[in-house]
Amino acid sequence: MRLIGGLLLIVLLLLAGGIATGFINLQKTQEGSLPKIAVEGGQLPKFQADVAKVEVGTRNETVEVPTVDVKKP
């Protein structure tokens, strides 16, 4: 990985040096433009969902709790 990074750095330095000294001359020969995109209206899908009805409430309830006796030896 270090070897690839080192080689890439050397290539970039050589390219920058070539441009700075005039050895490499870059000139634009044609104007660029962004692509044209046309968007037309659409429609979202419709869904129908039948879900259960949930009722939340409170009620009083009596619960029998067992008793526990602990006898020491």
GINOR-V828107 format. One line per field, one symbol per residue. phi: phi as a letter, one per 40 degrees, with the letter a starting at -180 (. if undefined). A space follows every 50 residues. Layout:
# GINOR-V828107
phi: ???
This chain:
# GINOR-V828107
phi: .ccccccccccccccccccccgcbbbbcbacbacccbbbbcaaccbbbbb bccbbbabacabbcbccbbbbcc
